[in-house]
Amino acid sequence: MIEDLKVTDLIPHRTPFLWVDSMIEYGRSTLTTEKHVPEDLDVFKGHYPNHPILPGVLLCEAIFQTGALLIALLQKESKDINEGVPVLTRVQGIKFKRPVGPGDTIRMKVSLKETLGGAWFLKGTLRVKEKVAVQVNFACTLATL
């Protein structure tokens, strides 16, 4: 199913704020995505220029975008016609475990924990070099923009 879809078919994010390059694996209420972090990102010029680190807020954004993609896929699968796009409504328990730098490839996995009314509660993990870099629990609801 995901082989036939592009990330931009499912979420409204676009360059320069698209933090998912591809969907790798989808199943049983989970989605795994990847993003190659370009070495020449402008953010590296100012975020520790002598030791460039991708800001944690952008790592979280990659996880949140993966969550939005998961919600879109679940809606598509169930043929749910709810209007709107997933927006972040809650962030809890963020843990930053290791840095991400220029040239790294990050892999995000998001799992749906539960739905309650119009809210989706999710858990996300971001890995770099096969090691956990970020973990976060978050929630989304649909909004019309």
N, C-alpha and C positions, 0 to 999 in steps of 0.2 A: 504493500500500500504506500509506504513512504517513498519508495523508489520513484514513483510517478509525480511526487510533489516537491516543489521548491519551498524553502523556508519563507520566502516573500509571498508565496501563495496563501500562507496561513496567518501571518502576523504583519502588522503595519510598519514595523521597524525597517529602516533603510540605512545605508551608509551615510554618514560615518558612525551611526549609533546602532548598527546591527552587529551583535556579538555572538552570532551562531552562523557558521559556514555551512554545516551539513547535519542531517539527521542520520544517525548510525543504526540505531536499533529501537524498535517500538514493540511493546507487548505487555499485556497484563497490567495496565495502568502505569507503565513506566516509559520514559523516553530518554535515549542517550544521544547527545549531540557533540559536535566538535567545532573548535575555532582555532585557526592558526593565528598567533599573535605576531603581526608584522614587526620587523626590527625598526622600521622608520616611523612608527607612530609619533605624532606630535607630543603626546602626553609624556613620553620618555625624556623629552628635552627639559621638562620642569619637575618631574617626579623622581628625584634623586639622580640627577644627570650623570654623576660618576658611578652610580650603582643603580641603573634603571629598574624600577619595579612597577608592574601594572597595578594601579590603585585597587584596593579591595572592593570599592563600590562598583567598579567595572566588572570585577569577577562575579560579584553578586548579580549584577545585571545580566550576565551571560546565563546564570542559573535561572533568573526570573524569566528571561526570554524562552528558555527551554520549557519552563512551566507553562507559559502562554501557548507554546507550540503543542504541548501535551494536551492542554484543554481543548485547543482547536481540533486536534486529531480525535479526541474522545467525542466531541460534538459531531464531527463529521461521521464517525463510525455509528453513532446512535441516531444519526439523521436529525439531531436536535437543531431547531431553527431559531434558537435564541439570538436576538440581535445584539451586537456590541462586541467589544474586544476585552480580553482579560486585563484587569489592572490590579496592581498590588494594593492590598489593604492591610496586611500585617506581616511583620518580620520579627522572628524570635530566634534567640540562641545562636547567633552567628559565631562561628569559630574559624579563625584564620590560622592555618597550620604551617604554611610555607609560601614563599614568594613565587610569583610568575614574572618572567622577564621577556625581553625581546627574542623572537624566534621560537618561543615555546609553543607547543600545541596543547590546548586545554580540552578536557573531555568532561562534559556535564551529564549527570544522571539525575533525573527528577522522577519521584514516585508520588502518586496520589495516595494520600493517607485516608481522606474521607471527604464527602461532600455533605453540606448541611445547608438546606435552602438553596440560595443562589451562590454559595461560597464553596470554593475548592481549597482544601488544606493539603499542602504539599511539603515534601522534604527533598532538598537538593544537596548534591555533593559534586564538587569540582575537583578533578585530579589533574596533576601535571607530572609528567615522567612516571606515570602509574601510581603516584602517591597522592593522598588526600591533601588538598590545599585549602579548601573551604567547605564548611558544612553549614546549612541554614534551613530552618523551617519557615514557611511563609504561606500566606493565603491570598487568593485572588477572587474578585467578583467581576461580572460583566458590566461594562459601562458603554454608553453610546457617546461617541466623540464627535 
